Amino acid sequence: MYFRQGALRRYRQGSNTADFLICSQCGVLVAVTFEHDSRLFGAVNIGCLNGRTGIGHPVATSPQVLSPGEKVSRWLQLWVPDELVAADG
């Protein structure tokens, strides 16, 4: 994924474990990431994408009922390890 500098705002809530990436123009949650063992994991809001080629099926979650440790275990199973690259201009 590529984003212009300043296009996303980072937000942390609850257990302070994950970074929520929110569009600075419209306020939509675009993606969420967290670091584990020096790797970055993330999930994308597929509703924000034009075309869903290569994206798996949506998985509904209810993170409010999970402890921080349970959240991390679930994220490691479901989220994709990858990199977020910021593009200039």
Order of alpha helices (4+ residues) and beta strands (2+ residues): beta-beta-beta-beta-beta-alpha-beta-beta
